[in-house]
Amino acid sequence: MATTLTDRLSHLVKTMRGQARITETNVQDMLREVRMALLEADVALPVVRDFIARVKEKALGQEVVGSLNPGQVLVSVVHKELAATMGEGISDINLAAQPPAIILMAGLQGAGKTTTTAKLAKHLIEKRKKKVLTVSADVYRPAAIEQLKTVTKQAGAEWFPSEPNQKPKDIALAALDWARRHYFDVLLVDTAGRLAIDEALMAEIRELHATLNPVETLFVVDAMQGQDAINTAKAFKEALPLTGIVLTKLDGDSRGGAALSVRQITGAPIKFAGVSEKIDGLEVFDAERHAGRVLGMGDIVALVEEVTKGVDMAAATKMAEKLKSGGGFDLNDFLSQISQMKKMGGLSSLMDKLPAQMAAKAGQGDMDKAEKDMRRMEGILSAMTAKERRQPALLLEGKSKASRKRRIAAGAGVQIQDVNRMLTQFEQMRDMMKKMQGGGLMKMMKKMGGMKGMKGMMPPGFGGG
């Protein structure tokens, strides 16, 4: 949805540049583009109709002020209404209950419910400082119990064992008793899903809800589901008093079709969004920021959060101290820089949060090449001995440098030219670090501008060589 809507609205802004005011005609032109983009994104027809009606009403009353043109004003109206459709502001998790606060996870099989349960556990541990217990009441898919055990461990939470021969209600009550006796703050209950809605599933989850009386009942839905998400949302809304929605796979191609539909159909706020497959790939949903992403305005706040989250401050401080004391920048440091970028979700993840025009200048082809270059360099560095990484001179100046390079290339499965290219990029990075050490960082930053400057600040591999 993002790309289509962005492209259509960008084109509209250009064509309306010469117009002095908003008229019935140019509003209709814009609404036609928006309607087509939403329908192509598989947004439910009733939701599209309601959205278009609200945008039309607001747009016709708008005045064109200052340096804006009618196209820009209309895009601003669309942005506000997108945010309103997906929910005003931020709606975080509610834990106002006698511990343990029980959170029931509901949704169809394949929506990412089990992984989301672990992601939410990690979020509650790190952001809310809670002691979290998870349990699986999915007795129909034995692998689901083991999967929850694995991902719960990754999240740093505790897991309560269950067996396929047990009844979901008995599992839930046993887990609740354990959580109370061991002073857990939160109990996350992962429920069974089906490939399609059926009465047995709904009856079971209604019973679980009545037994546990959860403080939160979260509906987990695949953001790429499109029209199917509407039917699923309606069924779960009728069966349960939903308190919130978690959209998974929001990093996929759809980027919001389900977000617009499900919020309006259920009336429940979107509380979280799954933005990657990693265990920390869960964001508190902010409707205004997501609307900005959908319209190609980017999400600079999320970009800063992503970078801050990925940066190892202890490692960065250690590097700064090393440079300050005159210690050289070696290949271990170079490898550390690449690892830092991977922790941030890679270049593609960061580019996804930039405004569309900036991202377009870099080009997806460049991003793919840069990602591939980074993986190749990581392989080359891993094929070196610890001594070679500590003493780059062995590869740059030593008598045996040619034979060393041949061995490394063979070990990494690359050509010698790739090893030479990586070493050249290392030397460039080392030179840059020397300038930073000498107090030239501010001068360097002043010389940089636009995406070209950003490439200069990126870890090695960005843009290739």
C-alpha positions in Angstrom: 0.0 0.0 0.0 2.8 2.4 0.9 4.5 2.5 -2.5 1.3 2.7 -4.4 -0.2 5.4 -2.3 3.0 7.4 -2.2 3.5 7.2 -5.9 -0.1 8.3 -6.7 -0.1 11.2 -4.2 3.4 12.4 -5.3 2.2 12.5 -8.9 -0.9 14.4 -7.8 1.1 17.0 -5.9 3.2 17.7 -9.0 0.2 18.0 -11.3 -1.6 20.4 -8.8 1.5 22.6 -8.3 0.3 25.3 -10.6 -3.2 25.5 -9.0 -4.0 28.2 -6.5 -6.8 26.7 -4.5 -8.6 23.5 -3.6 -11.7 22.8 -5.7 -14.3 20.1 -6.0 -12.5 18.9 -9.1 -9.0 18.5 -7.7 -10.3 16.9 -4.5 -12.2 14.4 -6.7 -8.9 13.7 -8.6 -7.1 13.1 -5.4 -9.8 10.9 -3.9 -9.8 8.7 -7.1 -6.1 8.1 -6.6 -6.4 7.3 -2.9 -9.4 5.0 -3.5 -7.5 3.0 -6.1 -4.4 2.7 -3.9 -6.5 1.5 -0.9 -8.4 -1.0 -2.9 -5.2 -2.3 -4.5 -3.8 -2.7 -0.9 -6.8 -5.0 -0.2 -8.4 -2.6 2.3 -12.0 -3.5 3.0 -14.5 -1.7 0.8 -16.7 -0.3 3.7 -13.5 1.1 5.3 -12.4 2.7 2.0 -15.9 4.3 1.5 -15.9 5.7 5.0 -12.3 7.0 4.7 -12.9 8.7 1.4 -16.1 10.4 2.7 -14.2 11.8 5.7 -11.2 13.0 3.6 -13.6 14.7 1.1 -15.4 16.5 3.9 -12.2 17.7 5.6 -10.4 18.6 2.3 -13.2 20.9 0.9 -13.0 23.0 4.0 -9.2 23.5 3.9 -7.5 26.8 3.0 -4.2 26.9 1.1 -1.8 28.9 3.3 1.9 30.0 3.1 4.2 28.1 0.8 1.9 25.1 0.4 0.1 24.2 -2.8 -3.3 22.4 -2.9 -1.6 19.0 -3.5 0.4 19.3 -0.3 -2.6 20.4 1.7 -4.6 17.4 0.5 -1.8 15.0 1.3 -1.8 16.5 4.8 -5.5 15.8 5.1 -5.0 12.2 4.0 -2.2 11.8 6.5 -4.4 13.0 9.4 -7.3 10.8 8.4 -5.0 7.7 7.9 -3.8 8.3 11.5 -7.3 8.7 12.8 -8.5 5.5 11.0 -5.7 3.5 12.6 -6.3 5.0 16.1 -5.3 8.3 17.7 -1.9 8.3 19.5 -0.3 5.4 21.3 -2.2 2.7 23.2 0.3 0.6 25.2 -0.5 -2.6 27.1 -2.7 -2.4 30.2 -1.2 -4.1 33.3 -3.5 -2.5 35.9 -4.5 -5.7 37.7 -3.7 -7.8 40.7 -0.5 -9.7 39.7 -0.2 -11.7 37.6 -1.8 -9.6 34.9 -3.1 -12.1 32.4 -2.8 -11.5 28.6 -4.6 -13.8 26.3 -3.2 -14.1 22.7 -5.8 -14.9 20.0 -5.7 -15.4 16.3 -5.5 -17.8 13.4 -2.6 -20.3 12.8 0.2 -18.7 10.8 -0.4 -15.2 12.0 2.8 -15.3 14.1 1.0 -15.7 17.5 3.6 -17.8 19.2 6.5 -15.6 18.2 4.6 -12.5 19.1 3.9 -13.9 22.6 7.7 -14.1 23.1 8.3 -10.7 21.5 5.7 -9.2 23.9 7.4 -11.0 26.8 10.7 -9.4 25.9 9.1 -6.0 25.5 7.5 -6.3 29.0 10.8 -7.4 30.6 12.9 -4.7 29.0 10.5 -1.7 28.8 8.2 -2.3 31.8 10.7 -4.3 34.0 8.2 -7.1 34.6 8.7 -10.7 35.6 7.0 -12.7 32.8 5.7 -16.3 32.5 4.5 -17.8 29.2 2.4 -20.9 28.6 1.0 -22.6 25.5 -2.6 -23.8 25.5 -2.2 -25.1 21.9 -2.7 -28.8 22.4 -3.4 -29.5 18.8 0.0 -28.7 17.5 2.7 -30.2 19.7 5.4 -28.2 17.9 3.7 -25.0 19.1 4.5 -25.9 22.8 8.2 -26.5 21.9 8.3 -23.4 19.7 7.1 -21.3 22.6 9.6 -22.8 24.9 12.4 -21.9 22.5 11.4 -18.3 21.8 10.5 -17.7 25.5 14.1 -18.6 26.4 15.4 -16.2 23.7 13.2 -13.4 25.1 14.6 -14.0 28.6 11.2 -14.9 30.1 10.2 -18.1 31.9 8.1 -20.9 30.3 5.4 -23.1 32.0 5.4 -26.6 30.6 2.2 -28.1 29.0 1.3 -31.4 27.3 -0.8 -32.2 24.2 -2.9 -34.6 26.2 -4.0 -31.9 28.7 -7.1 -29.7 28.4 -6.4 -26.0 27.6 -8.5 -24.9 30.6 -6.5 -27.1 33.0 -3.2 -25.8 31.5 -4.2 -22.2 31.9 -5.3 -22.7 35.6 -2.1 -24.6 36.4 0.0 -21.8 34.9 -2.0 -19.2 36.8 -1.5 -21.0 40.1 2.3 -21.3 39.4 2.5 -17.6 38.4 0.8 -16.5 41.7 2.9 -18.7 43.9 6.1 -17.6 42.2 5.2 -13.9 42.1 5.1 -13.3 38.4 3.9 -9.9 37.2 2.5 -11.1 33.9 1.2 -14.4 32.5 1.1 -14.6 28.7 -1.3 -17.3 27.4 -0.7 -18.5 23.8 -3.9 -20.1 22.5 -4.6 -22.6 19.7 -5.1 -21.3 16.2 -6.7 -22.9 13.1 -6.2 -22.5 9.4 -9.7 -21.1 9.3 -12.4 -19.9 11.7 -14.5 -22.7 13.2 -16.9 -23.0 16.1 -14.7 -25.4 18.1 -11.9 -22.8 18.2 -14.2 -20.0 19.2 -15.9 -22.1 21.9 -12.5 -23.1 23.4 -11.1 -19.5 23.5 -14.4 -18.2 25.0 -14.0 -20.8 27.8 -10.4 -19.8 28.4 -11.4 -16.1 28.5 -14.2 -16.9 31.0 -11.8 -19.0 33.2 -8.9 -16.5 33.2 -10.7 -13.1 33.0 -7.6 -11.6 31.3 -6.7 -7.9 31.6 -5.8 -7.9 27.9 -7.2 -10.0 25.0 -4.9 -9.3 22.0 -6.0 -10.3 18.5 -2.8 -11.2 16.5 -3.3 -10.7 12.7 -1.1 -10.9 9.7 -0.8 -7.5 8.1 -0.5 -9.1 4.7 -3.8 -11.0 5.0 -5.8 -8.3 3.2 -9.6 -8.9 2.9 -9.3 -12.2 4.8 -8.3 -10.2 7.9 -11.7 -8.6 7.9 -13.6 -11.9 8.3 -11.2 -13.1 10.9 -11.5 -9.8 12.9 -15.3 -9.9 12.8 -15.4 -13.5 14.1 -13.0 -12.9 16.9 -14.7 -9.6 17.8 -18.0 -11.5 18.1 -16.5 -14.2 20.3 -14.3 -12.1 22.6 -14.1 -8.7 24.1 -10.9 -7.7 22.3 -8.8 -5.0 24.0 -6.1 -4.6 21.4 -4.6 -5.7 18.1 -1.1 -6.8 17.2 -0.2 -6.5 13.5 2.5 -9.0 12.4 4.7 -8.9 9.3 4.3 -5.2 8.9 7.7 -5.2 7.2 6.1 -7.1 4.3 4.8 -5.7 1.1 1.4 -4.6 2.3 2.5 -2.0 4.8 -0.9 -1.3 6.2 -3.9 -2.6 4.3 -5.0 -4.7 7.4 -4.0 -1.8 9.7 -6.7 0.3 8.2 -9.4 -2.4 8.1 -9.0 -4.3 11.3 -8.9 -1.2 13.6 -12.2 0.0 12.1 -13.9 -3.4 12.1 -13.1 -4.3 15.7 -13.0 -0.9 17.3 -10.0 -2.2 19.3 -6.8 -0.1 19.2 -3.7 -1.4 17.4 -1.2 -1.8 20.3 1.9 -3.4 18.7 3.4 -4.0 15.3 5.8 -6.8 14.4 8.5 -5.2 12.2 11.0 -8.1 11.8 11.4 -11.8 12.6 13.9 -11.0 15.4 12.8 -11.5 19.0 13.1 -7.7 19.5 11.2 -6.9 16.3 8.1 -5.5 18.1 7.2 -1.9 18.2 4.5 0.0 20.2 2.2 1.1 17.4 2.0 4.8 16.8 -0.8 5.6 14.3 0.6 9.0 13.3 4.1 7.7 12.6 2.8 4.7 10.7 0.6 7.0 8.6 3.8 8.9 7.8 5.5 5.7 6.7 2.5 4.7 4.5 2.7 8.1 2.7 6.4 7.9 2.2 7.3 10.5 4.8 9.5 8.0 6.6 9.7 7.5 10.3 12.8 9.3 11.6 11.8 8.7 15.2 11.8 4.9 14.6 15.1 5.3 12.7 16.7 7.0 15.7 15.3 4.3 18.0 16.6 1.5 15.7 20.1 3.0 15.7 20.1 3.7 19.4 18.8 0.1 20.2 21.4 -1.5 17.9 24.4 0.5 19.1 26.5 -1.2 21.8 27.4 1.8 24.0 30.0 -0.1 25.9 31.7 -1.2 22.7 31.5 2.4 21.3 33.0 3.8 24.5 35.8 1.2 24.4 36.6 2.1 20.8 36.7 5.8 21.6 39.0 5.2 24.5 41.3 3.0 22.3 41.6 5.7 19.6 42.1 8.4 22.2 45.0 6.5 23.8 46.7 6.0 20.4 45.6 2.5 19.9 45.2 1.6 16.2 42.0 0.7 14.4 42.4 -3.0 13.5 40.4 -5.6 11.6 38.7 -6.8 14.8 37.3 -3.2 15.2 36.3 -3.3 11.5 34.4 -6.6 12.1 32.7 -5.0 15.1 31.4 -2.1 13.0 29.8 -4.6 10.6 28.2 -6.5 13.5 26.8 -3.2 14.9 25.0 -2.6 11.6 23.6 -6.1 11.6 22.2 -5.5 15.1 20.3 -2.5 13.7 18.5 -4.7 11.3 20.7 -4.1 8.3 20.7 -1.3 5.8 17.4 -2.2 4.3 15.7 -1.9 7.7 17.1 1.5 8.2 16.3 2.7 4.7 12.7 1.6 5.1 12.4 4.3 7.8 13.7 7.1 5.6 11.4 9.4 3.6 10.6 7.8 0.2 12.5 10.4 -1.8 15.8 9.9 0.2 15.4 6.1 0.0 14.8 6.3 -3.7 18.0 8.2 -4.2 19.9 5.3 -2.6 18.0 2.7 -4.7 17.0 -0.8 -3.6 19.6 -2.3 -5.9 22.3 -0.4 -4.0 20.9 -1.6 -0.7 20.9 -5.2 -1.8 24.5 -4.9 -3.1 25.6 -3.2 0.1 24.0 -6.0 2.2 25.7 -8.6 0.1 29.0 -6.8 0.4 28.7 -6.7 4.2 28.0 -10.4 4.4 31.0 -11.1 2.1 33.3 -9.0 4.2 32.1 -10.7 7.4 33.0 -14.0 5.8 36.5 -12.8 4.8 37.2 -11.4 8.2 36.0 -14.7 9.8 38.4 -16.6 7.6 41.4 -14.7 9.0 43.4 -15.8 12.1 43.1 -13.8 15.3 46.7 -12.6 14.8 45.9 -11.3 11.3 42.9 -9.4 12.6 45.0 -7.9 15.4 47.9 -7.1 13.1 46.5 -5.9 9.6 50.1 -5.2 8.5 50.6 -8.9 8.0 48.2 -8.7 5.1 49.1 -5.2 3.9 52.9 -5.2 4.2 54.2 -8.6 5.2 56.3 -10.8 3.0 53.8 -13.6 3.2 50.8 -11.4 2.4 50.1 -13.0 -1.0 49.9 -16.5 0.5 47.9 -15.3 3.4 45.4 -13.6 1.1 45.1 -16.8 -1.0 44.3 -18.9 2.1 41.7 -16.3 3.3 40.0 -16.2 -0.1 39.8 -20.0 -0.2 38.5 -20.1 3.3 35.8 -17.5 2.7 34.9 -18.9 -0.8 35.7 -15.6 -2.6 38.3 -14.2 -5.1 41.6 -12.6 -4.0 40.3 -9.4 -5.5 37.5 -9.4 -2.9 40.0 -9.7 -0.1 42.0 -6.8 -1.6 38.9 -4.7 -2.0 37.9 -5.4 1.6 41.4 -4.4 2.8 41.2 -1.2 0.8 37.9 -0.3 2.5 39.5 -1.2 5.9 42.3 1.3 5.2 39.8 4.0 4.2 37.9 3.4 7.5 41.2 3.5 9.5 42.1 6.8 7.9 38.7 8.2 8.8 39.2 7.0 12.4 42.6 8.8 12.5 40.9 12.0 11.5 38.3 11.6 14.2 41.0 10.9 16.7 42.7 14.2 15.7 39.5 16.2 16.4 38.5 16.4 12.8 35.1 14.7 13.3 33.1 18.0 13.2 35.0 19.2 10.1 34.3 15.9 8.4 30.6 16.1 9.2 30.3 19.6 7.9 31.7 18.5 4.6 29.1 15.8 4.2 25.7 16.4 2.7 22.7 14.4 1.5 22.9 10.7 0.9 26.4 10.9 -0.2 27.4 12.2 3.3 25.3 9.4 4.9 27.3 6.8 2.9 30.5 8.3 4.3 29.2 7.8 7.8 27.8 4.3 7.2 29.8 1.2 8.3 32.0 -0.4 5.6 30.2 -2.1 2.8 27.5 0.5 2.2 27.7 1.3 -1.5 30.3 -1.4 -2.1 33.6 -0.9 -3.8 
